[in-house]
Amino acid sequence: MVYMVFQIGSGLILTASYTPDFSSIESNLSQEVVFGKTSIPLLVTLLTATLAYFLSQKKFRISKN
């Protein structure tokens, strides 16, 4: 629990103090915005989480009976 609070707290501090460097992307600005593009790691993570959920539910049913 302490580790999770530390991770969230440090993430908030780092995000709040971050200043982006726009000089490296000035020449490469694009007006195109793409929505709905999914990546393979997201799908793999979703599949793994779903599988873990169903396996935990099956284990809970077995140990309950």
TIVO-2410 file (N, C-alpha, C; in nm, 3 decimals):
# residues 65
REC num residu      c1      c2      c3 atome chaine
REC   1      M   0.082  -0.119   0.000     N      A
REC   1      M   0.000   0.000   0.000    CA      A
REC   1      M   0.086   0.126   0.000     C      A
REC   2      V   0.192   0.123   0.079     N      A
REC   2      V   0.283   0.238   0.086    CA      A
REC   2      V   0.353   0.256  -0.049     C      A
REC   3      Y   0.388   0.145  -0.113     N      A
REC   3      Y   0.454   0.151  -0.244    CA      A
REC   3      Y   0.362   0.216  -0.346     C      A
REC   4      M   0.235   0.181  -0.346     N      A
REC   4      M   0.139   0.237  -0.440    CA      A
REC   4      M   0.121   0.388  -0.417     C      A
REC   5      V   0.113   0.428  -0.292     N      A
REC   5      V   0.101   0.571  -0.260    CA      A
REC   5      V   0.226   0.645  -0.306     C      A
REC   6      F   0.342   0.585  -0.286     N      A
REC   6      F   0.467   0.645  -0.331    CA      A
REC   6      F   0.470   0.661  -0.482     C      A
REC   7      Q   0.427   0.558  -0.555     N      A
REC   7      Q   0.427   0.564  -0.701    CA      A
REC   7      Q   0.333   0.673  -0.752     C      A
REC   8      I   0.214   0.682  -0.696     N      A
REC   8      I   0.119   0.784  -0.739    CA      A
REC   8      I   0.170   0.923  -0.703     C      A
REC   9      G   0.222   0.939  -0.583     N      A
REC   9      G   0.275   1.068  -0.539    CA      A
REC   9      G   0.392   1.114  -0.624     C      A
REC  10      S   0.486   1.024  -0.651     N      A
REC  10      S   0.601   1.064  -0.733    CA      A
REC  10      S   0.557   1.092  -0.876     C      A
REC  11      G   0.459   1.019  -0.926     N      A
REC  11      G   0.407   1.046  -1.061    CA      A
REC  11      G   0.343   1.182  -1.070     C      A
REC  12      L   0.267   1.219  -0.968     N      A
REC  12      L   0.205   1.352  -0.967    CA      A
REC  12      L   0.310   1.463  -0.962     C      A
REC  13      I   0.411   1.445  -0.879     N      A
REC  13      I   0.516   1.547  -0.867    CA      A
REC  13      I   0.594   1.559  -0.998     C      A
REC  14      L   0.632   1.445  -1.057     N      A
REC  14      L   0.708   1.449  -1.182    CA      A
REC  14      L   0.626   1.508  -1.296     C      A
REC  15      T   0.498   1.476  -1.302     N      A
REC  15      T   0.412   1.530  -1.407    CA      A
REC  15      T   0.394   1.680  -1.390     C      A
REC  16      A   0.375   1.725  -1.267     N      A
REC  16      A   0.355   1.867  -1.242    CA      A
REC  16      A   0.481   1.949  -1.271     C      A
REC  17      S   0.597   1.890  -1.251     N      A
REC  17      S   0.721   1.966  -1.271    CA      A
REC  17      S   0.781   1.948  -1.410     C      A
REC  18      Y   0.719   1.870  -1.497     N      A
REC  18      Y   0.773   1.845  -1.631    CA      A
REC  18      Y   0.747   1.963  -1.723     C      A
REC  19      T   0.851   2.006  -1.793     N      A
REC  19      T   0.839   2.112  -1.893    CA      A
REC  19      T   0.882   2.053  -2.028     C      A
REC  20      P   0.789   2.040  -2.122     N      A
REC  20      P   0.824   1.980  -2.250    CA      A
REC  20      P   0.917   2.069  -2.332     C      A
REC  21      D   1.001   2.006  -2.413     N      A
REC  21      D   1.094   2.078  -2.500    CA      A
REC  21      D   1.035   2.082  -2.640     C      A
REC  22      F   0.974   2.195  -2.676     N      A
REC  22      F   0.909   2.208  -2.806    CA      A
REC  22      F   1.007   2.239  -2.919     C      A
REC  23      S   1.129   2.273  -2.888     N      A
REC  23      S   1.225   2.309  -2.993    CA      A
REC  23      S   1.259   2.189  -3.082     C      A
REC  24      S   1.253   2.068  -3.028     N      A
REC  24      S   1.288   1.950  -3.107    CA      A
REC  24      S   1.176   1.907  -3.201     C      A
REC  25      I   1.052   1.955  -3.180     N      A
REC  25      I   0.941   1.912  -3.265    CA      A
REC  25      I   0.881   2.026  -3.347     C      A
REC  26      E   0.942   2.144  -3.344     N      A
REC  26      E   0.885   2.259  -3.417    CA      A
REC  26      E   0.875   2.233  -3.566     C      A
REC  27      S   0.974   2.169  -3.624     N      A
REC  27      S   0.975   2.148  -3.768    CA      A
REC  27      S   0.889   2.030  -3.809     C      A
REC  28      N   0.842   1.952  -3.716     N      A
REC  28      N   0.770   1.829  -3.749    CA      A
REC  28      N   0.627   1.832  -3.696     C      A
REC  29      L   0.561   1.948  -3.702     N      A
REC  29      L   0.425   1.959  -3.652    CA      A
REC  29      L   0.326   1.908  -3.756     C      A
REC  30      S   0.231   1.828  -3.711     N      A
REC  30      S   0.130   1.773  -3.801    CA      A
REC  30      S  -0.008   1.813  -3.751     C      A
REC  31      Q  -0.098   1.841  -3.843     N      A
REC  31      Q  -0.234   1.880  -3.807    CA      A
REC  31      Q  -0.328   1.760  -3.806     C      A
REC  32      E  -0.277   1.642  -3.836     N      A
REC  32      E  -0.360   1.522  -3.844    CA      A
REC  32      E  -0.375   1.457  -3.706     C      A
REC  33      V  -0.498   1.424  -3.672     N      A
REC  33      V  -0.527   1.358  -3.545    CA      A
REC  33      V  -0.591   1.224  -3.577     C      A
REC  34      V  -0.543   1.117  -3.513     N      A
REC  34      V  -0.594   0.982  -3.539    CA      A
REC  34      V  -0.662   0.932  -3.414     C      A
REC  35      F  -0.788   0.888  -3.428     N      A
REC  35      F  -0.863   0.832  -3.317    CA      A
REC  35      F  -0.894   0.686  -3.344     C      A
REC  36      G  -0.903   0.607  -3.241     N      A
REC  36      G  -0.946   0.468  -3.255    CA      A
REC  36      G  -0.837   0.370  -3.291     C      A
REC  37      K  -0.714   0.412  -3.291     N      A
REC  37      K  -0.605   0.320  -3.324    CA      A
REC  37      K  -0.565   0.244  -3.197     C      A
REC  38      T  -0.581   0.112  -3.199     N      A
REC  38      T  -0.543   0.032  -3.083    CA      A
REC  38      T  -0.411  -0.037  -3.110     C      A
REC  39      S  -0.336  -0.057  -3.006     N      A
REC  39      S  -0.206  -0.123  -3.021    CA      A
REC  39      S  -0.215  -0.266  -2.971     C      A
REC  40      I  -0.124  -0.348  -3.016     N      A
REC  40      I  -0.120  -0.489  -2.977    CA      A
REC  40      I  -0.095  -0.505  -2.827     C      A
REC  41      P  -0.002  -0.429  -2.764     N      A
REC  41      P   0.017  -0.447  -2.620    CA      A
REC  41      P  -0.109  -0.421  -2.540     C      A
REC  42      L  -0.191  -0.327  -2.582     N      A
REC  42      L  -0.317  -0.301  -2.511    CA      A
REC  42      L  -0.409  -0.422  -2.521     C      A
REC  43      L  -0.418  -0.481  -2.638     N      A
REC  43      L  -0.504  -0.598  -2.656    CA      A
REC  43      L  -0.453  -0.718  -2.576     C      A
REC  44      V  -0.321  -0.736  -2.572     N      A
REC  44      V  -0.263  -0.846  -2.495    CA      A
REC  44      V  -0.289  -0.826  -2.347     C      A
REC  45      T  -0.275  -0.704  -2.299     N      A
REC  45      T  -0.302  -0.673  -2.159    CA      A
REC  45      T  -0.448  -0.698  -2.124     C      A
REC  46      L  -0.537  -0.656  -2.211     N      A
REC  46      L  -0.680  -0.677  -2.190    CA      A
REC  46      L  -0.713  -0.826  -2.186     C      A
REC  47      L  -0.656  -0.902  -2.278     N      A
REC  47      L  -0.679  -1.047  -2.282    CA      A
REC  47      L  -0.625  -1.114  -2.156     C      A
REC  48      T  -0.507  -1.075  -2.113     N      A
REC  48      T  -0.446  -1.133  -1.993    CA      A
REC  48      T  -0.528  -1.101  -1.869     C      A
REC  49      A  -0.576  -0.977  -1.857     N      A
REC  49      A  -0.657  -0.939  -1.742    CA      A
REC  49      A  -0.789  -1.015  -1.741     C      A
REC  50      T  -0.850  -1.034  -1.857     N      A
REC  50      T  -0.975  -1.110  -1.866    CA      A
REC  50      T  -0.953  -1.255  -1.826     C      A
REC  51      L  -0.847  -1.314  -1.876     N      A
REC  51      L  -0.815  -1.452  -1.842    CA      A
REC  51      L  -0.789  -1.467  -1.691     C      A
REC  52      A  -0.715  -1.373  -1.633     N      A
REC  52      A  -0.688  -1.378  -1.489    CA      A
REC  52      A  -0.816  -1.365  -1.408     C      A
REC  53      Y  -0.907  -1.281  -1.453     N      A
REC  53      Y  -1.034  -1.264  -1.382    CA      A
REC  53      Y  -1.114  -1.395  -1.382     C      A
REC  54      F  -1.128  -1.455  -1.500     N      A
REC  54      F  -1.207  -1.578  -1.507    CA      A
REC  54      F  -1.141  -1.693  -1.432     C      A
REC  55      L  -1.008  -1.702  -1.436     N      A
REC  55      L  -0.941  -1.807  -1.361    CA      A
REC  55      L  -0.958  -1.787  -1.210     C      A
REC  56      S  -0.953  -1.663  -1.164     N      A
REC  56      S  -0.972  -1.638  -1.021    CA      A
REC  56      S  -1.115  -1.670  -0.978     C      A
REC  57      Q  -1.212  -1.643  -1.064     N      A
REC  57      Q  -1.351  -1.676  -1.031    CA      A
REC  57      Q  -1.370  -1.827  -1.025     C      A
REC  58      K  -1.305  -1.899  -1.115     N      A
REC  58      K  -1.316  -2.045  -1.116    CA      A
REC  58      K  -1.251  -2.103  -0.990     C      A
REC  59      K  -1.136  -2.052  -0.951     N      A
REC  59      K  -1.067  -2.099  -0.831    CA      A
REC  59      K  -1.151  -2.069  -0.707     C      A
REC  60      F  -1.215  -1.953  -0.704     N      A
REC  60      F  -1.298  -1.916  -0.589    CA      A
REC  60      F  -1.416  -2.010  -0.577     C      A
REC  61      R  -1.476  -2.050  -0.687     N      A
REC  61      R  -1.590  -2.141  -0.683    CA      A
REC  61      R  -1.548  -2.279  -0.633     C      A
REC  62      I  -1.431  -2.324  -0.676     N      A
REC  62      I  -1.382  -2.457  -0.635    CA      A
REC  62      I  -1.353  -2.457  -0.485     C      A
REC  63      S  -1.287  -2.352  -0.435     N      A
REC  63      S  -1.253  -2.351  -0.293    CA      A
REC  63      S  -1.374  -2.323  -0.205     C      A
REC  64      K  -1.479  -2.265  -0.261     N      A
REC  64      K  -1.599  -2.237  -0.182    CA      A
REC  64      K  -1.681  -2.365  -0.160     C      A
REC  65      N  -1.682  -2.453  -0.259     N      A
REC  65      N  -1.761  -2.578  -0.246    CA      A
REC  65      N  -1.694  -2.681  -0.160     C      A
***
